[in-house]
Amino acid sequence: MIHSTDKDGYYLEQKLTDITTQMLTRPNMPNFVVDMSNFTNGDSNTYNITTSSPLPHFTGDILQFDFPIEVRLPTPVECVAMGVLR
């Protein structure tokens, strides 16, 4: 439920259904580990990213990882979720 109130706390309006929200700032992920399969300079590599978040993730959520420009990613990038999404 989303509602607005006046200065005395009385409801002005409320919405109970069909609510969509969007997060405008990203929370910090306290655990973030990137492992690579190959340490040979210039060779192909597989990066395994392991992270946890203080917020739950649901199917359809979008996570954004920004890599340094020195890391050339393949097109398309393939991602597989490991673990439980709610």
PDB file with one MODEL, atoms N, CA, C and O in Angstrom:
MODEL        1
ATOM      1  N   MET A   1       0.837  -1.169   0.000  1.00  0.00           N
ATOM      2  CA  MET A   1       0.000   0.000   0.000  1.00  0.00           C
ATOM      3  C   MET A   1       0.888   1.240   0.000  1.00  0.00           C
ATOM      4  O   MET A   1       1.885   1.303   0.719  1.00  0.00           O
ATOM      5  N   ILE A   2       0.521   2.205  -0.798  1.00  0.00           N
ATOM      6  CA  ILE A   2       1.173   3.512  -0.821  1.00  0.00           C
ATOM      7  C   ILE A   2       0.109   4.543  -0.481  1.00  0.00           C
ATOM      8  O   ILE A   2      -0.999   4.513  -1.016  1.00  0.00           O
ATOM      9  N   HIS A   3       0.462   5.457   0.417  1.00  0.00           N
ATOM     10  CA  HIS A   3      -0.505   6.489   0.778  1.00  0.00           C
ATOM     11  C   HIS A   3       0.205   7.816   1.033  1.00  0.00           C
ATOM     12  O   HIS A   3       1.402   7.858   1.319  1.00  0.00           O
ATOM     13  N   SER A   4      -0.553   8.880   0.922  1.00  0.00           N
ATOM     14  CA  SER A   4      -0.037  10.204   1.264  1.00  0.00           C
ATOM     15  C   SER A   4      -0.901  10.769   2.389  1.00  0.00           C
ATOM     16  O   SER A   4      -2.093  10.479   2.488  1.00  0.00           O
ATOM     17  N   THR A   5      -0.275  11.573   3.222  1.00  0.00           N
ATOM     18  CA  THR A   5      -0.984  12.142   4.370  1.00  0.00           C
ATOM     19  C   THR A   5      -0.783  13.644   4.417  1.00  0.00           C
ATOM     20  O   THR A   5       0.133  14.192   3.805  1.00  0.00           O
ATOM     21  N   ASP A   6      -1.658  14.288   5.154  1.00  0.00           N
ATOM     22  CA  ASP A   6      -1.478  15.718   5.374  1.00  0.00           C
ATOM     23  C   ASP A   6      -0.565  15.930   6.584  1.00  0.00           C
ATOM     24  O   ASP A   6      -0.052  14.965   7.149  1.00  0.00           O
ATOM     25  N   LYS A   7      -0.365  17.175   6.976  1.00  0.00           N
ATOM     26  CA  LYS A   7       0.583  17.479   8.065  1.00  0.00           C
ATOM     27  C   LYS A   7       0.136  16.910   9.406  1.00  0.00           C
ATOM     28  O   LYS A   7       0.951  16.775  10.318  1.00  0.00           O
ATOM     29  N   ASP A   8      -1.151  16.573   9.539  1.00  0.00           N
ATOM     30  CA  ASP A   8      -1.662  16.000  10.784  1.00  0.00           C
ATOM     31  C   ASP A   8      -1.711  14.473  10.753  1.00  0.00           C
ATOM     32  O   ASP A   8      -2.136  13.843  11.721  1.00  0.00           O
ATOM     33  N   GLY A   9      -1.269  13.871   9.625  1.00  0.00           N
ATOM     34  CA  GLY A   9      -1.230  12.415   9.528  1.00  0.00           C
ATOM     35  C   GLY A   9      -2.483  11.782   8.961  1.00  0.00           C
ATOM     36  O   GLY A   9      -2.586  10.556   8.923  1.00  0.00           O
ATOM     37  N   TYR A  10      -3.437  12.584   8.520  1.00  0.00           N
ATOM     38  CA  TYR A  10      -4.658  12.033   7.924  1.00  0.00           C
ATOM     39  C   TYR A  10      -4.402  11.650   6.462  1.00  0.00           C
ATOM     40  O   TYR A  10      -3.736  12.372   5.719  1.00  0.00           O
ATOM     41  N   TYR A  11      -4.959  10.479   6.067  1.00  0.00           N
ATOM     42  CA  TYR A  11      -4.791  10.014   4.689  1.00  0.00           C
ATOM     43  C   TYR A  11      -5.428  10.991   3.709  1.00  0.00           C
ATOM     44  O   TYR A  11      -6.558  11.441   3.903  1.00  0.00           O
ATOM     45  N   LEU A  12      -4.682  11.311   2.649  1.00  0.00           N
ATOM     46  CA  LEU A  12      -5.229  12.105   1.552  1.00  0.00           C
ATOM     47  C   LEU A  12      -5.645  11.198   0.405  1.00  0.00           C
ATOM     48  O   LEU A  12      -6.699  11.388  -0.203  1.00  0.00           O
ATOM     49  N   GLU A  13      -4.795  10.201   0.116  1.00  0.00           N
ATOM     50  CA  GLU A  13      -5.097   9.228  -0.924  1.00  0.00           C
ATOM     51  C   GLU A  13      -4.265   7.989  -0.673  1.00  0.00           C
ATOM     52  O   GLU A  13      -3.252   8.047   0.023  1.00  0.00           O
ATOM     53  N   GLN A  14      -4.691   6.859  -1.240  1.00  0.00           N
ATOM     54  CA  GLN A  14      -3.933   5.619  -1.106  1.00  0.00           C
ATOM     55  C   GLN A  14      -4.149   4.742  -2.328  1.00  0.00           C
ATOM     56  O   GLN A  14      -5.152   4.861  -3.031  1.00  0.00           O
ATOM     57  N   LYS A  15      -3.190   3.863  -2.564  1.00  0.00           N
ATOM     58  CA  LYS A  15      -3.244   2.916  -3.683  1.00  0.00           C
ATOM     59  C   LYS A  15      -2.882   1.559  -3.102  1.00  0.00           C
ATOM     60  O   LYS A  15      -1.856   1.418  -2.435  1.00  0.00           O
ATOM     61  N   LEU A  16      -3.723   0.556  -3.355  1.00  0.00           N
ATOM     62  CA  LEU A  16      -3.524  -0.765  -2.769  1.00  0.00           C
ATOM     63  C   LEU A  16      -3.017  -1.805  -3.759  1.00  0.00           C
ATOM     64  O   LEU A  16      -2.365  -2.764  -3.346  1.00  0.00           O
ATOM     65  N   THR A  17      -3.298  -1.648  -5.064  1.00  0.00           N
ATOM     66  CA  THR A  17      -2.943  -2.672  -6.044  1.00  0.00           C
ATOM     67  C   THR A  17      -2.264  -2.035  -7.254  1.00  0.00           C
ATOM     68  O   THR A  17      -2.238  -0.814  -7.401  1.00  0.00           O
ATOM     69  N   ASP A  18      -1.711  -2.896  -8.122  1.00  0.00           N
ATOM     70  CA  ASP A  18      -1.077  -2.463  -9.369  1.00  0.00           C
ATOM     71  C   ASP A  18      -0.004  -1.406  -9.131  1.00  0.00           C
ATOM     72  O   ASP A  18       0.022  -0.372  -9.799  1.00  0.00           O
ATOM     73  N   ILE A  19       0.878  -1.677  -8.172  1.00  0.00           N
ATOM     74  CA  ILE A  19       1.942  -0.741  -7.818  1.00  0.00           C
ATOM     75  C   ILE A  19       3.261  -1.278  -8.364  1.00  0.00           C
ATOM     76  O   ILE A  19       3.601  -2.440  -8.139  1.00  0.00           O
ATOM     77  N   THR A  20       3.995  -0.446  -9.072  1.00  0.00           N
ATOM     78  CA  THR A  20       5.328  -0.792  -9.557  1.00  0.00           C
ATOM     79  C   THR A  20       6.298   0.246  -9.010  1.00  0.00           C
ATOM     80  O   THR A  20       6.051   1.448  -9.105  1.00  0.00           O
ATOM     81  N   THR A  21       7.394  -0.219  -8.441  1.00  0.00           N
ATOM     82  CA  THR A  21       8.400   0.704  -7.917  1.00  0.00           C
ATOM     83  C   THR A  21       9.727   0.446  -8.608  1.00  0.00           C
ATOM     84  O   THR A  21       9.953  -0.639  -9.143  1.00  0.00           O
ATOM     85  N   GLN A  22      10.598   1.433  -8.599  1.00  0.00           N
ATOM     86  CA  GLN A  22      11.928   1.307  -9.178  1.00  0.00           C
ATOM     87  C   GLN A  22      12.930   1.923  -8.222  1.00  0.00           C
ATOM     88  O   GLN A  22      12.746   3.047  -7.755  1.00  0.00           O
ATOM     89  N   MET A  23      13.998   1.180  -7.931  1.00  0.00           N
ATOM     90  CA  MET A  23      15.048   1.674  -7.055  1.00  0.00           C
ATOM     91  C   MET A  23      15.920   2.653  -7.841  1.00  0.00           C
ATOM     92  O   MET A  23      16.374   2.333  -8.940  1.00  0.00           O
ATOM     93  N   LEU A  24      16.152   3.824  -7.295  1.00  0.00           N
ATOM     94  CA  LEU A  24      16.931   4.840  -7.988  1.00  0.00           C
ATOM     95  C   LEU A  24      18.407   4.819  -7.609  1.00  0.00           C
ATOM     96  O   LEU A  24      19.243   5.315  -8.364  1.00  0.00           O
ATOM     97  N   THR A  25      18.734   4.261  -6.465  1.00  0.00           N
ATOM     98  CA  THR A  25      20.138   4.126  -6.067  1.00  0.00           C
ATOM     99  C   THR A  25      20.391   2.663  -5.728  1.00  0.00           C
ATOM    100  O   THR A  25      19.494   1.955  -5.270  1.00  0.00           O
ATOM    101  N   ARG A  26      21.601   2.229  -5.955  1.00  0.00           N
ATOM    102  CA  ARG A  26      21.957   0.838  -5.697  1.00  0.00           C
ATOM    103  C   ARG A  26      22.570   0.709  -4.309  1.00  0.00           C
ATOM    104  O   ARG A  26      23.407   1.524  -3.921  1.00  0.00           O
ATOM    105  N   PRO A  27      22.156  -0.319  -3.552  1.00  0.00           N
ATOM    106  CA  PRO A  27      22.805  -0.552  -2.261  1.00  0.00           C
ATOM    107  C   PRO A  27      24.167  -1.216  -2.470  1.00  0.00           C
ATOM    108  O   PRO A  27      24.394  -1.869  -3.488  1.00  0.00           O
ATOM    109  N   ASN A  28      25.046  -1.051  -1.526  1.00  0.00           N
ATOM    110  CA  ASN A  28      26.333  -1.750  -1.590  1.00  0.00           C
ATOM    111  C   ASN A  28      26.119  -3.233  -1.356  1.00  0.00           C
ATOM    112  O   ASN A  28      25.299  -3.632  -0.529  1.00  0.00           O
ATOM    113  N   MET A  29      26.868  -4.051  -2.096  1.00  0.00           N
ATOM    114  CA  MET A  29      26.850  -5.489  -1.868  1.00  0.00           C
ATOM    115  C   MET A  29      28.092  -5.813  -1.044  1.00  0.00           C
ATOM    116  O   MET A  29      29.214  -5.711  -1.541  1.00  0.00           O
ATOM    117  N   PRO A  30      27.896  -6.200   0.204  1.00  0.00           N
ATOM    118  CA  PRO A  30      29.046  -6.372   1.098  1.00  0.00           C
ATOM    119  C   PRO A  30      29.983  -7.506   0.693  1.00  0.00           C
ATOM    120  O   PRO A  30      31.170  -7.461   1.016  1.00  0.00           O
ATOM    121  N   ASN A  31      29.481  -8.515  -0.001  1.00  0.00           N
ATOM    122  CA  ASN A  31      30.309  -9.637  -0.450  1.00  0.00           C
ATOM    123  C   ASN A  31      30.277  -9.691  -1.964  1.00  0.00           C
ATOM    124  O   ASN A  31      29.233  -9.934  -2.569  1.00  0.00           O
ATOM    125  N   PHE A  32      31.434  -9.461  -2.568  1.00  0.00           N
ATOM    126  CA  PHE A  32      31.524  -9.453  -4.029  1.00  0.00           C
ATOM    127  C   PHE A  32      32.876 -10.027  -4.404  1.00  0.00           C
ATOM    128  O   PHE A  32      33.906  -9.416  -4.118  1.00  0.00           O
ATOM    129  N   VAL A  33      32.891 -11.197  -5.043  1.00  0.00           N
ATOM    130  CA  VAL A  33      34.134 -11.884  -5.408  1.00  0.00           C
ATOM    131  C   VAL A  33      34.096 -12.217  -6.888  1.00  0.00           C
ATOM    132  O   VAL A  33      33.093 -12.726  -7.389  1.00  0.00           O
ATOM    133  N   VAL A  34      35.187 -11.933  -7.591  1.00  0.00           N
ATOM    134  CA  VAL A  34      35.318 -12.297  -8.998  1.00  0.00           C
ATOM    135  C   VAL A  34      36.495 -13.261  -9.118  1.00  0.00           C
ATOM    136  O   VAL A  34      37.629 -12.908  -8.793  1.00  0.00           O
ATOM    137  N   ASP A  35      36.222 -14.473  -9.585  1.00  0.00           N
ATOM    138  CA  ASP A  35      37.262 -15.473  -9.833  1.00  0.00           C
ATOM    139  C   ASP A  35      37.360 -15.690 -11.330  1.00  0.00           C
ATOM    140  O   ASP A  35      36.346 -15.689 -12.028  1.00  0.00           O
ATOM    141  N   MET A  36      38.581 -15.877 -11.830  1.00  0.00           N
ATOM    142  CA  MET A  36      38.740 -16.198 -13.243  1.00  0.00           C
ATOM    143  C   MET A  36      39.384 -17.563 -13.396  1.00  0.00           C
ATOM    144  O   MET A  36      40.127 -18.025 -12.529  1.00  0.00           O
ATOM    145  N   SER A  37      39.080 -18.198 -14.526  1.00  0.00           N
ATOM    146  CA  SER A  37      39.535 -19.570 -14.745  1.00  0.00           C
ATOM    147  C   SER A  37      40.938 -19.633 -15.336  1.00  0.00           C
ATOM    148  O   SER A  37      41.586 -20.676 -15.262  1.00  0.00           O
ATOM    149  N   ASN A  38      41.421 -18.536 -15.922  1.00  0.00           N
ATOM    150  CA  ASN A  38      42.684 -18.563 -16.634  1.00  0.00           C
ATOM    151  C   ASN A  38      43.465 -17.286 -16.314  1.00  0.00           C
ATOM    152  O   ASN A  38      42.944 -16.181 -16.466  1.00  0.00           O
ATOM    153  N   PHE A  39      44.700 -17.441 -15.877  1.00  0.00           N
ATOM    154  CA  PHE A  39      45.520 -16.287 -15.525  1.00  0.00           C
ATOM    155  C   PHE A  39      46.527 -15.935 -16.619  1.00  0.00           C
ATOM    156  O   PHE A  39      47.413 -15.110 -16.392  1.00  0.00           O
ATOM    157  N   THR A  40      46.409 -16.551 -17.812  1.00  0.00           N
ATOM    158  CA  THR A  40      47.309 -16.267 -18.915  1.00  0.00           C
ATOM    159  C   THR A  40      46.917 -14.943 -19.565  1.00  0.00           C
ATOM    160  O   THR A  40      45.771 -14.774 -19.982  1.00  0.00           O
ATOM    161  N   ASN A  41      47.845 -14.016 -19.652  1.00  0.00           N
ATOM    162  CA  ASN A  41      47.573 -12.692 -20.213  1.00  0.00           C
ATOM    163  C   ASN A  41      47.173 -12.818 -21.683  1.00  0.00           C
ATOM    164  O   ASN A  41      47.878 -13.462 -22.459  1.00  0.00           O
ATOM    165  N   GLY A  42      46.056 -12.213 -22.071  1.00  0.00           N
ATOM    166  CA  GLY A  42      45.606 -12.208 -23.453  1.00  0.00           C
ATOM    167  C   GLY A  42      44.789 -13.409 -23.862  1.00  0.00           C
ATOM    168  O   GLY A  42      44.290 -13.453 -24.986  1.00  0.00           O
ATOM    169  N   ASP A  43      44.635 -14.396 -22.978  1.00  0.00           N
ATOM    170  CA  ASP A  43      43.874 -15.597 -23.313  1.00  0.00           C
ATOM    171  C   ASP A  43      42.407 -15.415 -22.937  1.00  0.00           C
ATOM    172  O   ASP A  43      42.065 -14.514 -22.172  1.00  0.00           O
ATOM    173  N   SER A  44      41.542 -16.273 -23.476  1.00  0.00           N
ATOM    174  CA  SER A  44      40.123 -16.248 -23.117  1.00  0.00           C
ATOM    175  C   SER A  44      39.967 -16.636 -21.659  1.00  0.00           C
ATOM    176  O   SER A  44      40.819 -17.314 -21.084  1.00  0.00           O
ATOM    177  N   ASN A  45      38.870 -16.197 -21.074  1.00  0.00           N
ATOM    178  CA  ASN A  45      38.674 -16.432 -19.659  1.00  0.00           C
ATOM    179  C   ASN A  45      37.199 -16.584 -19.338  1.00  0.00           C
ATOM    180  O   ASN A  45      36.337 -16.071 -20.051  1.00  0.00           O
ATOM    181  N   THR A  46      36.924 -17.287 -18.268  1.00  0.00           N
ATOM    182  CA  THR A  46      35.579 -17.365 -17.698  1.00  0.00           C
ATOM    183  C   THR A  46      35.637 -16.716 -16.336  1.00  0.00           C
ATOM    184  O   THR A  46      36.456 -17.085 -15.493  1.00  0.00           O
ATOM    185  N   TYR A  47      34.771 -15.752 -16.123  1.00  0.00           N
ATOM    186  CA  TYR A  47      34.702 -15.058 -14.833  1.00  0.00           C
ATOM    187  C   TYR A  47      33.510 -15.582 -14.049  1.00  0.00           C
ATOM    188  O   TYR A  47      32.387 -15.610 -14.552  1.00  0.00           O
ATOM    189  N   ASN A  48      33.760 -15.992 -12.824  1.00  0.00           N
ATOM    190  CA  ASN A  48      32.687 -16.415 -11.932  1.00  0.00           C
ATOM    191  C   ASN A  48      32.512 -15.324 -10.888  1.00  0.00           C
ATOM    192  O   ASN A  48      33.432 -15.026 -10.126  1.00  0.00           O
ATOM    193  N   ILE A  49      31.331 -14.736 -10.860  1.00  0.00           N
ATOM    194  CA  ILE A  49      31.035 -13.656  -9.930  1.00  0.00           C
ATOM    195  C   ILE A  49      30.145 -14.215  -8.830  1.00  0.00           C
ATOM    196  O   ILE A  49      29.082 -14.776  -9.095  1.00  0.00           O
ATOM    197  N   THR A  50      30.593 -14.052  -7.602  1.00  0.00           N
ATOM    198  CA  THR A  50      29.820 -14.492  -6.447  1.00  0.00           C
ATOM    199  C   THR A  50      29.516 -13.265  -5.612  1.00  0.00           C
ATOM    200  O   THR A  50      30.414 -12.501  -5.259  1.00  0.00           O
ATOM    201  N   THR A  51      28.256 -13.083  -5.300  1.00  0.00           N
ATOM    202  CA  THR A  51      27.872 -11.919  -4.516  1.00  0.00           C
ATOM    203  C   THR A  51      26.706 -12.263  -3.617  1.00  0.00           C
ATOM    204  O   THR A  51      25.974 -13.223  -3.858  1.00  0.00           O
ATOM    205  N   SER A  52      26.546 -11.480  -2.597  1.00  0.00           N
ATOM    206  CA  SER A  52      25.346 -11.581  -1.764  1.00  0.00           C
ATOM    207  C   SER A  52      24.881 -10.164  -1.486  1.00  0.00           C
ATOM    208  O   SER A  52      25.666  -9.217  -1.535  1.00  0.00           O
ATOM    209  N   SER A  53      23.626 -10.033  -1.199  1.00  0.00           N
ATOM    210  CA  SER A  53      23.044  -8.716  -1.030  1.00  0.00           C
ATOM    211  C   SER A  53      22.201  -8.682   0.232  1.00  0.00           C
ATOM    212  O   SER A  53      21.603  -9.690   0.609  1.00  0.00           O
ATOM    213  N   PRO A  54      22.150  -7.536   0.884  1.00  0.00           N
ATOM    214  CA  PRO A  54      21.265  -7.425   2.041  1.00  0.00           C
ATOM    215  C   PRO A  54      19.786  -7.403   1.633  1.00  0.00           C
ATOM    216  O   PRO A  54      18.903  -7.547   2.479  1.00  0.00           O
ATOM    217  N   LEU A  55      19.522  -7.223   0.333  1.00  0.00           N
ATOM    218  CA  LEU A  55      18.150  -7.203  -0.171  1.00  0.00           C
ATOM    219  C   LEU A  55      17.868  -8.486  -0.932  1.00  0.00           C
ATOM    220  O   LEU A  55      18.761  -9.010  -1.598  1.00  0.00           O
ATOM    221  N   PRO A  56      16.651  -9.004  -0.852  1.00  0.00           N
ATOM    222  CA  PRO A  56      16.322 -10.207  -1.629  1.00  0.00           C
ATOM    223  C   PRO A  56      16.236  -9.877  -3.122  1.00  0.00           C
ATOM    224  O   PRO A  56      15.897  -8.756  -3.502  1.00  0.00           O
ATOM    225  N   HIS A  57      16.547 -10.869  -3.960  1.00  0.00           N
ATOM    226  CA  HIS A  57      16.426 -10.722  -5.409  1.00  0.00           C
ATOM    227  C   HIS A  57      15.301 -11.620  -5.890  1.00  0.00           C
ATOM    228  O   HIS A  57      15.138 -12.747  -5.422  1.00  0.00           O
ATOM    229  N   PHE A  58      14.536 -11.104  -6.824  1.00  0.00           N
ATOM    230  CA  PHE A  58      13.387 -11.829  -7.350  1.00  0.00           C
ATOM    231  C   PHE A  58      13.580 -12.054  -8.847  1.00  0.00           C
ATOM    232  O   PHE A  58      14.272 -11.282  -9.512  1.00  0.00           O
ATOM    233  N   THR A  59      12.973 -13.101  -9.369  1.00  0.00           N
ATOM    234  CA  THR A  59      13.025 -13.364 -10.803  1.00  0.00           C
ATOM    235  C   THR A  59      12.561 -12.115 -11.543  1.00  0.00           C
ATOM    236  O   THR A  59      11.507 -11.558 -11.237  1.00  0.00           O
ATOM    237  N   GLY A  60      13.355 -11.682 -12.517  1.00  0.00           N
ATOM    238  CA  GLY A  60      13.043 -10.465 -13.264  1.00  0.00           C
ATOM    239  C   GLY A  60      13.843  -9.266 -12.802  1.00  0.00           C
ATOM    240  O   GLY A  60      13.884  -8.252 -13.499  1.00  0.00           O
ATOM    241  N   ASP A  61      14.490  -9.355 -11.630  1.00  0.00           N
ATOM    242  CA  ASP A  61      15.348  -8.264 -11.164  1.00  0.00           C
ATOM    243  C   ASP A  61      16.557  -8.139 -12.073  1.00  0.00           C
ATOM    244  O   ASP A  61      16.959  -9.111 -12.712  1.00  0.00           O
ATOM    245  N   ILE A  62      17.129  -6.969 -12.135  1.00  0.00           N
ATOM    246  CA  ILE A  62      18.318  -6.721 -12.957  1.00  0.00           C
ATOM    247  C   ILE A  62      19.476  -6.339 -12.045  1.00  0.00           C
ATOM    248  O   ILE A  62      19.361  -5.428 -11.224  1.00  0.00           O
ATOM    249  N   LEU A  63      20.590  -7.042 -12.197  1.00  0.00           N
ATOM    250  CA  LEU A  63      21.828  -6.700 -11.490  1.00  0.00           C
ATOM    251  C   LEU A  63      22.805  -6.164 -12.518  1.00  0.00           C
ATOM    252  O   LEU A  63      22.940  -6.740 -13.598  1.00  0.00           O
ATOM    253  N   GLN A  64      23.486  -5.078 -12.207  1.00  0.00           N
ATOM    254  CA  GLN A  64      24.433  -4.469 -13.140  1.00  0.00           C
ATOM    255  C   GLN A  64      25.843  -4.565 -12.573  1.00  0.00           C
ATOM    256  O   GLN A  64      26.100  -4.141 -11.447  1.00  0.00           O
ATOM    257  N   PHE A  65      26.752  -5.126 -13.362  1.00  0.00           N
ATOM    258  CA  PHE A  65      28.162  -5.207 -13.003  1.00  0.00           C
ATOM    259  C   PHE A  65      28.946  -4.385 -14.012  1.00  0.00           C
ATOM    260  O   PHE A  65      28.845  -4.631 -15.214  1.00  0.00           O
ATOM    261  N   ASP A  66      29.712  -3.430 -13.557  1.00  0.00           N
ATOM    262  CA  ASP A  66      30.529  -2.597 -14.440  1.00  0.00           C
ATOM    263  C   ASP A  66      31.970  -3.075 -14.375  1.00  0.00           C
ATOM    264  O   ASP A  66      32.603  -3.023 -13.320  1.00  0.00           O
ATOM    265  N   PHE A  67      32.488  -3.543 -15.514  1.00  0.00           N
ATOM    266  CA  PHE A  67      33.860  -4.012 -15.598  1.00  0.00           C
ATOM    267  C   PHE A  67      34.764  -2.873 -16.061  1.00  0.00           C
ATOM    268  O   PHE A  67      34.313  -1.984 -16.784  1.00  0.00           O
ATOM    269  N   PRO A  68      36.032  -2.888 -15.656  1.00  0.00           N
ATOM    270  CA  PRO A  68      36.973  -1.886 -16.173  1.00  0.00           C
ATOM    271  C   PRO A  68      37.077  -1.992 -17.694  1.00  0.00           C
ATOM    272  O   PRO A  68      36.883  -3.072 -18.253  1.00  0.00           O
ATOM    273  N   ILE A  69      37.382  -0.881 -18.367  1.00  0.00           N
ATOM    274  CA  ILE A  69      37.441  -0.898 -19.828  1.00  0.00           C
ATOM    275  C   ILE A  69      38.536  -1.830 -20.352  1.00  0.00           C
ATOM    276  O   ILE A  69      38.487  -2.241 -21.512  1.00  0.00           O
ATOM    277  N   GLU A  70      39.521  -2.170 -19.519  1.00  0.00           N
ATOM    278  CA  GLU A  70      40.588  -3.088 -19.942  1.00  0.00           C
ATOM    279  C   GLU A  70      40.082  -4.514 -20.122  1.00  0.00           C
ATOM    280  O   GLU A  70      40.719  -5.312 -20.811  1.00  0.00           O
ATOM    281  N   VAL A  71      38.953  -4.843 -19.514  1.00  0.00           N
ATOM    282  CA  VAL A  71      38.381  -6.184 -19.649  1.00  0.00           C
ATOM    283  C   VAL A  71      37.432  -6.169 -20.840  1.00  0.00           C
ATOM    284  O   VAL A  71      36.392  -5.511 -20.807  1.00  0.00           O
ATOM    285  N   ARG A  72      37.796  -6.896 -21.888  1.00  0.00           N
ATOM    286  CA  ARG A  72      36.955  -6.974 -23.089  1.00  0.00           C
ATOM    287  C   ARG A  72      36.030  -8.164 -22.952  1.00  0.00           C
ATOM    288  O   ARG A  72      36.472  -9.313 -22.935  1.00  0.00           O
ATOM    289  N   LEU A  73      34.747  -7.880 -22.854  1.00  0.00           N
ATOM    290  CA  LEU A  73      33.754  -8.933 -22.675  1.00  0.00           C
ATOM    291  C   LEU A  73      33.257  -9.413 -24.030  1.00  0.00           C
ATOM    292  O   LEU A  73      33.212  -8.634 -24.982  1.00  0.00           O
ATOM    293  N   PRO A  74      32.880 -10.694 -24.130  1.00  0.00           N
ATOM    294  CA  PRO A  74      32.363 -11.213 -25.395  1.00  0.00           C
ATOM    295  C   PRO A  74      30.964 -10.659 -25.667  1.00  0.00           C
ATOM    296  O   PRO A  74      30.281 -10.174 -24.764  1.00  0.00           O
ATOM    297  N   THR A  75      30.564 -10.742 -26.914  1.00  0.00           N
ATOM    298  CA  THR A  75      29.210 -10.353 -27.279  1.00  0.00           C
ATOM    299  C   THR A  75      28.518 -11.574 -27.856  1.00  0.00           C
ATOM    300  O   THR A  75      29.003 -12.088 -28.864  1.00  0.00           O
ATOM    301  N   PRO A  76      27.453 -12.070 -27.314  1.00  0.00           N
ATOM    302  CA  PRO A  76      26.785 -11.585 -26.118  1.00  0.00           C
ATOM    303  C   PRO A  76      27.446 -12.148 -24.862  1.00  0.00           C
ATOM    304  O   PRO A  76      28.130 -13.171 -24.914  1.00  0.00           O
ATOM    305  N   VAL A  77      27.237 -11.477 -23.749  1.00  0.00           N
ATOM    306  CA  VAL A  77      27.704 -11.968 -22.445  1.00  0.00           C
ATOM    307  C   VAL A  77      26.690 -12.995 -21.968  1.00  0.00           C
ATOM    308  O   VAL A  77      25.483 -12.759 -22.019  1.00  0.00           O
ATOM    309  N   GLU A  78      27.183 -14.128 -21.506  1.00  0.00           N
ATOM    310  CA  GLU A  78      26.285 -15.174 -21.013  1.00  0.00           C
ATOM    311  C   GLU A  78      26.308 -15.184 -19.496  1.00  0.00           C
ATOM    312  O   GLU A  78      27.378 -15.223 -18.888  1.00  0.00           O
ATOM    313  N   CYS A  79      25.140 -15.150 -18.886  1.00  0.00           N
ATOM    314  CA  CYS A  79      25.027 -15.160 -17.423  1.00  0.00           C
ATOM    315  C   CYS A  79      24.098 -16.265 -16.994  1.00  0.00           C
ATOM    316  O   CYS A  79      23.078 -16.517 -17.635  1.00  0.00           O
ATOM    317  N   VAL A  80      24.453 -16.930 -15.899  1.00  0.00           N
ATOM    318  CA  VAL A  80      23.621 -17.973 -15.340  1.00  0.00           C
ATOM    319  C   VAL A  80      23.475 -17.692 -13.851  1.00  0.00           C
ATOM    320  O   VAL A  80      24.474 -17.529 -13.150  1.00  0.00           O
ATOM    321  N   ALA A  81      22.253 -17.634 -13.367  1.00  0.00           N
ATOM    322  CA  ALA A  81      22.014 -17.421 -11.933  1.00  0.00           C
ATOM    323  C   ALA A  81      22.191 -18.742 -11.211  1.00  0.00           C
ATOM    324  O   ALA A  81      21.608 -19.756 -11.594  1.00  0.00           O
ATOM    325  N   MET A  82      22.982 -18.723 -10.187  1.00  0.00           N
ATOM    326  CA  MET A  82      23.201 -19.901  -9.361  1.00  0.00           C
ATOM    327  C   MET A  82      22.657 -19.575  -7.983  1.00  0.00           C
ATOM    328  O   MET A  82      23.069 -18.591  -7.370  1.00  0.00           O
ATOM    329  N   GLY A  83      21.754 -20.375  -7.499  1.00  0.00           N
ATOM    330  CA  GLY A  83      21.179 -20.115  -6.198  1.00  0.00           C
ATOM    331  C   GLY A  83      19.692 -19.833  -6.323  1.00  0.00           C
ATOM    332  O   GLY A  83      19.093 -20.001  -7.385  1.00  0.00           O
ATOM    333  N   VAL A  84      19.126 -19.410  -5.237  1.00  0.00           N
ATOM    334  CA  VAL A  84      17.673 -19.271  -5.157  1.00  0.00           C
ATOM    335  C   VAL A  84      17.261 -17.844  -5.429  1.00  0.00           C
ATOM    336  O   VAL A  84      17.725 -16.913  -4.771  1.00  0.00           O
ATOM    337  N   LEU A  85      16.383 -17.678  -6.409  1.00  0.00           N
ATOM    338  CA  LEU A  85      15.715 -16.399  -6.634  1.00  0.00           C
ATOM    339  C   LEU A  85      14.288 -16.581  -6.144  1.00  0.00           C
ATOM    340  O   LEU A  85      13.696 -17.648  -6.308  1.00  0.00           O
ATOM    341  N   ARG A  86      13.749 -15.547  -5.551  1.00  0.00           N
ATOM    342  CA  ARG A  86      12.385 -15.660  -5.004  1.00  0.00           C
ATOM    343  C   ARG A  86      11.368 -15.242  -6.008  1.00  0.00           C
ATOM    344  O   ARG A  86      10.171 -15.271  -5.724  1.00  0.00           O
TER     345      ARG A  86
ENDMDL
END
